[in-house]
Amino acid sequence: FLHLVCIDVQYSPYFLAASSMACRFSTFESSAVAPVQNVPASFSGGLLFGGIAKHHKAILLLAAEGIGDTLALITWVVFGATVVGRSFGQITWEVVLYAILSLTLVRMLPVFLTLAGMNLRTDEKLFMGWFGPRGLASIVFAVIVINEHLPGGGTITITVACTIILSIVAHGLSAHPLVAALVARLKRSERGKGGRES
């Protein structure tokens, strides 16, 4: 409601974006008093808000992306400062093996199969699987496990931390060469098509 009033009186787009984020945070936090998970509740609140304010999406997204990126950077700093150092002593070879499988087979195979019906080359599917969904979602799920005090929660948390550490290193080192190789292959493919058409 506050947000729609702000739109009507033509506040700054940055204020509107901040109020949009405040609405999402309030949905997330208010779900703590209800018997629902906060992530689906926040997602549902975002869907409802997007439907109500659909004519103002461009304004709302103007600064919201920057706010989201800033919060993501803060999350990574906190993760690096508090989790990484503590994890090294508890990482076993089984954890490392699962982390490697998680970054390769467990993640890449579903992405590859999902893209099976699309007109994409094998290297493009593998590229999307390798650089696919990762990062903050793993931290969110690890925090949920920690808060629920599940049996084996410590092992799950260490595995998530190891997977994230390996992901940062592997994806960071491979990003530039793999992107450059894919771009070169796509350019060669376009030139080949152009030559056949002429």
Secondary structure, 3 states (H helix, E strand, C coil): CHHHHHHHCCCCHHHHHHHHHHHHHHHHHHHHHCCCCHHHHHHHHHHHHHHHCHHHHHHHHHHHHHHHHHHHHHHHHHHHHHHHHHHHHHCCHHHHHHHHHHHCHHHHHHHHHHCCCCCCCHHHHHHHHHCCCCCHHHHHHHHHHHHHCCCCHHHHHHHHHHHHHHHHHHHHHHHHHHHHHHHHHHHHHHHHHHHHHC
